[in-house]
Amino acid sequence: VARFEAERQALAMMDHNNIAKVFEAGTTEAGRPYFVMELVHGVPITEYCDANQLTAEQRLQLFVAVCQAIHHAHQKGIIHRDIKPSNVLVTMYDDKPMPKIIDFGVAKAVQQKLTERTLFTEYGALMGTFEYMSPEQAEMNAFGVDTRSDVYSLGVLLYELLTGETPFDRKRLRSAALDEMLRIIRDEEPSRPSIKLSTSESLPAIAANRRIEPRRLSKLVRGELDWIVMKALEKDRSRRYDTANAFASDIGHYLNDEAVQACP
């Protein structure tokens, strides 16, 4: 009930076209809490991009809107903590794709208590999804998570939009014991997106989904896009983009053929 109340209040604080809206909330006569939320007829962002064979540039433009919505949440003092494709749905609005961020259920208020029922994230409780989890989330220290954890998860999402795969192999992560899985997230450096692409057996299919020749896709990602993604995925969060907006701005620099902030 406390998590439910926290999500309701978190969503009520935010007003952004790319964040699903809450219209009403209350309690039934039987005492069961409910909220009425905008119905999002959408599919996960990665599925949408592949099904419609969006180019790398089109994917980047869609991703910028996601970053700006997360930045809005951060300005309201809300960290999402579970950014992944199934929580970023793409729906059509006036024949244009519009990403909608859902599920702030594990969101953490950074400035104020969201609910009268004090909700402590217990020490040792893991919040989030392993493939998209920041190194500090894997430390299992609730006090170590801030808005830059979402920047990391956004970096994982962009990595997947560009390469079709997450930085750490899903099968390897999921088959490892918990301690080993957390060690991988905390300590191992993922390969750059261009290297991931050039060594992937699925490169022809991944490139086809982006309407580009396999060799040209690796070449396109090599350099500035590599740098941008890897800056967001820095283990040391002080080396990441300070804000989701700064992340979006750097992608804007890339799209406009301007110098990017990220560098080797």
CORDASUL-V958597 format. One record per helix or strand. SS is the DSSP state (2 for helix, 1 for strand). FROM is the first residue (numbers start at 1). TO is the last residue. If there is no record, write none. Layout:
SS_FROM_TO / SS_FROM_TO
This chain:
2_2_13 / 1_19_19 / 1_22_27 / 1_33_37 / 1_43_44 / 2_45_51 / 2_56_75 / 1_78_79 / 2_85_87 / 1_88_93 / 1_96_101 / 1_108_109 / 2_130_132 / 2_135_138 / 2_142_144 / 2_147_163 / 2_170_175 / 2_178_187 / 2_193_198 / 2_203_208 / 2_214_221 / 2_224_232 / 2_237_239 / 2_244_255
